[in-house]
Amino acid sequence: MAPTLNNVIVIGGGGNIGVAIVSALITSKFNVSVLTRLESEGTFPEEVKIFRSDYSLPSVTEIFRGWDAVVCALSHNVWGEQLKLIDAAVAAGVKRFIPSEYGTNMLNANLVKLFSPRLDAKVDVLELLRTKESEGLSWTGIATGPFFDWGFQISLFGFSNVKDRSAVIYDGGDRPFSTTNVNQVANAVVAVLSKPEETINKYLFVDSFTTTQNEILRALEKASGKWQVKESMTEAALRKGKELVVKGDYGGNALLFEVQ
């Protein structure tokens, strides 16, 4: 029987995904805290206990003591810091670690290769978590595909200019893809922690719905009128995205993510 995971500490609780996770945990009556940096000025609901740290191993280990689960919602530029957090969790006796996965399916070797080196830190995190099972730390990975509601805010899915009603449709627009709203990502975290035995040491797949670019386009045109559409092919977008990545342009990753 897996342990009860009621006491949860969230790292990255002030970010886009973290805010939703903290809110969902509070609503579900978990005992919630957040770990932030010493200089952080982030604010949280009064029910949340705030720990501030320099993120050194001794500091984080001491903070983790007494907490059942660590939920990471760190942004892409600090995914590698999870390696230290995992070591701290083991030393502190934490029972479950949920890494900052979400998004891309890390079990798909082709996708990992496509986004390398951007996703290399996530690969390292999963590999380390598997080695810690024998030391008492369980884990759960959650893959959700792209975030649908947040994705529109950053111009994913080919609908790069909502204001001007213009879009790029790839390969005819009928290729289905799974996507997840941010609140559903948070609900998935709650579900994992609520069912510790069923989710122990597993990589889970979650989505809100499956759709196509054309379905989205029809819905947008119904709500806002005719859109200007440019046709393109995935292969061309992949080539351009890879070229931008080589040049150090973050927009290349966004383009690759859009057509992956």
C-alpha positions in Angstrom: 0.0 0.0 0.0 1.4 3.4 -1.0 1.6 6.1 1.6 -0.9 9.0 2.0 0.4 12.1 0.2 -1.4 14.9 1.9 1.4 17.3 2.7 2.7 18.8 -0.5 5.4 21.3 -1.3 5.3 23.0 -4.7 8.4 24.4 -6.4 7.7 27.0 -9.0 4.3 27.8 -7.5 4.3 31.3 -8.9 4.6 30.3 -12.6 1.8 29.7 -15.1 1.4 26.0 -14.2 2.4 26.4 -10.6 -0.4 28.9 -9.7 -3.0 26.5 -11.1 -1.4 23.5 -9.2 -1.4 25.4 -5.9 -5.0 26.5 -6.4 -6.2 23.0 -7.2 -4.3 21.5 -4.2 -5.9 24.0 -1.9 -9.4 23.3 -3.3 -8.8 19.6 -2.8 -7.9 20.2 0.9 -4.2 19.3 0.7 -1.8 20.8 3.1 0.2 23.0 0.7 3.5 24.9 0.9 5.7 26.5 -1.7 9.5 26.8 -2.0 10.8 30.1 -3.4 14.1 31.8 -3.7 15.3 34.2 -1.0 14.8 37.2 -3.3 11.4 36.2 -4.6 8.6 38.7 -4.1 5.8 36.3 -5.1 2.6 36.2 -3.1 0.4 33.2 -2.4 -3.0 32.5 -0.7 -2.9 32.7 3.1 -3.5 29.0 3.4 0.0 28.4 1.8 3.1 28.2 3.9 6.1 29.8 2.2 9.7 28.6 2.5 12.5 30.7 1.2 15.8 29.1 0.3 19.1 29.7 -1.5 18.4 26.3 -3.1 21.6 24.8 -1.6 21.3 21.1 -0.9 21.4 21.4 2.9 18.8 24.2 2.9 16.4 22.4 0.6 16.8 19.1 2.5 15.9 20.7 5.8 12.8 22.3 4.2 11.6 19.0 2.7 11.6 17.2 6.0 8.1 16.2 7.0 6.5 16.7 3.6 5.0 13.8 1.8 5.4 15.0 -1.8 7.3 17.5 -3.9 5.6 18.9 -7.0 7.9 20.7 -9.5 6.5 23.3 -11.8 9.8 24.9 -12.8 10.3 26.7 -16.1 12.5 25.3 -18.9 15.6 27.3 -18.0 16.0 25.6 -14.6 14.8 22.1 -15.3 18.3 20.9 -14.4 18.0 22.1 -10.8 15.6 19.2 -10.2 18.6 16.8 -9.9 19.6 18.5 -6.7 16.0 18.6 -5.5 15.7 14.9 -6.0 18.7 14.3 -3.9 17.3 16.5 -1.2 14.0 14.7 -1.3 15.7 11.4 -0.8 17.7 12.7 2.1 14.6 14.2 3.7 12.4 11.1 3.4 10.0 12.6 0.9 7.6 9.8 -0.5 6.7 11.1 -4.0 8.3 13.4 -6.5 6.4 14.8 -9.5 8.9 16.4 -11.9 8.3 19.3 -14.1 7.2 17.2 -17.1 3.8 18.1 -18.4 4.0 19.1 -22.1 6.1 16.9 -24.3 6.1 13.1 -24.1 9.6 12.3 -22.8 9.2 8.6 -23.7 9.1 9.4 -27.4 12.7 9.2 -28.4 12.1 11.0 -31.7 10.6 14.0 -29.9 13.5 14.1 -27.4 16.0 14.0 -30.2 14.1 16.8 -32.1 14.2 19.1 -29.1 17.7 18.3 -28.0 19.5 19.8 -26.2 16.5 21.7 -24.8 15.0 18.5 -23.2 18.2 16.9 -22.1 17.7 18.0 -18.5 14.3 16.3 -18.4 15.9 13.1 -19.6 18.4 13.3 -16.8 15.7 13.9 -14.3 13.7 10.8 -15.2 16.8 8.6 -15.3 17.7 9.8 -11.8 14.2 9.3 -10.4 14.2 5.7 -11.5 17.5 5.1 -9.7 16.0 6.5 -6.5 13.1 4.0 -6.3 15.2 1.6 -4.3 15.9 4.4 -1.8 12.3 5.0 -1.0 11.5 7.9 -3.3 8.6 7.2 -5.7 7.8 9.4 -8.7 5.1 10.1 -11.3 5.6 11.8 -14.6 2.7 13.5 -16.3 2.7 14.2 -20.0 -0.2 16.5 -21.2 0.8 17.6 -24.7 0.7 21.4 -25.4 -1.3 23.6 -23.1 -4.3 24.7 -25.1 -5.4 27.9 -23.4 -1.9 29.1 -22.5 -0.7 28.1 -26.0 -3.0 30.6 -27.6 -1.5 33.4 -25.5 2.0 32.6 -26.9 0.7 32.0 -30.4 1.0 28.2 -30.7 -1.0 25.9 -33.0 -0.4 28.0 -36.1 -2.7 30.8 -34.9 0.0 33.3 -34.5 -2.0 36.5 -34.9 -5.4 36.3 -33.2 -5.9 40.0 -33.3 -5.5 40.2 -37.1 -7.2 36.8 -37.6 -4.4 35.2 -39.6 -3.2 31.6 -39.3 -0.7 29.1 -40.8 -2.3 25.7 -41.5 0.1 22.7 -41.8 -0.4 19.7 -44.1 -4.0 20.5 -44.8 -5.0 21.1 -41.2 -6.6 17.7 -40.5 -3.8 16.1 -38.5 -5.3 15.4 -35.0 -3.3 16.3 -31.8 -4.0 16.1 -28.1 -3.9 19.1 -26.0 -4.7 20.1 -22.4 -5.9 23.2 -20.6 -3.8 24.5 -17.7 -6.4 23.7 -15.1 -6.6 20.1 -16.3 -2.8 19.8 -15.8 -3.4 20.9 -12.2 -6.3 18.5 -11.8 -4.0 15.7 -13.0 -1.5 16.5 -10.2 -4.3 16.3 -7.7 -5.4 13.0 -9.1 -1.9 11.5 -8.9 -1.5 12.6 -5.3 -5.0 11.3 -4.4 -4.2 7.9 -5.8 -0.7 7.2 -4.7 -0.8 3.4 -5.1 -2.2 3.5 -8.7 0.3 6.2 -9.8 3.5 5.1 -8.2 6.6 5.1 -10.5 4.5 5.6 -13.6 4.6 7.9 -16.6 1.0 9.0 -17.2 -0.7 10.6 -20.3 -3.4 13.2 -19.8 -5.3 15.4 -22.2 -8.4 17.6 -22.2 -9.4 16.8 -25.8 -8.1 15.9 -29.3 -8.6 18.3 -32.1 -7.2 19.6 -35.5 -6.2 22.9 -36.8 -9.2 23.0 -39.1 -11.6 22.3 -36.2 -10.0 25.2 -34.3 -10.2 27.4 -37.3 -13.9 26.7 -37.8 -14.6 27.5 -34.2 -12.6 30.8 -34.4 -14.3 31.8 -37.7 -17.8 31.1 -36.2 -16.9 33.3 -33.2 -15.0 36.1 -35.0 -15.5 36.0 -38.7 -13.3 35.0 -41.7 -9.6 34.4 -41.1 -6.7 34.8 -43.5 -5.0 31.4 -44.0 -1.6 30.5 -45.2 -0.9 26.9 -46.2 2.4 25.3 -45.2 4.1 21.9 -44.7 5.4 20.4 -41.6 8.8 19.5 -43.2 9.4 23.1 -44.1 8.6 24.3 -40.6 10.9 21.6 -39.1 13.8 22.8 -41.3 13.2 26.4 -40.3 12.8 25.6 -36.7 16.1 23.6 -36.6 17.9 26.4 -38.3 16.7 28.9 -35.7 17.7 26.6 -32.9 21.2 26.3 -34.2 21.4 30.1 -34.2 20.2 30.2 -30.6 16.8 31.7 -31.5 14.2 30.5 -29.0 11.5 31.0 -31.7 12.9 27.9 -33.3 11.9 25.8 -30.4 8.4 27.3 -30.5 8.1 26.5 -34.2 9.3 22.9 -33.6 6.8 22.5 -30.8 4.0 23.8 -33.0 4.5 21.1 -35.6 5.8 18.2 -33.5 
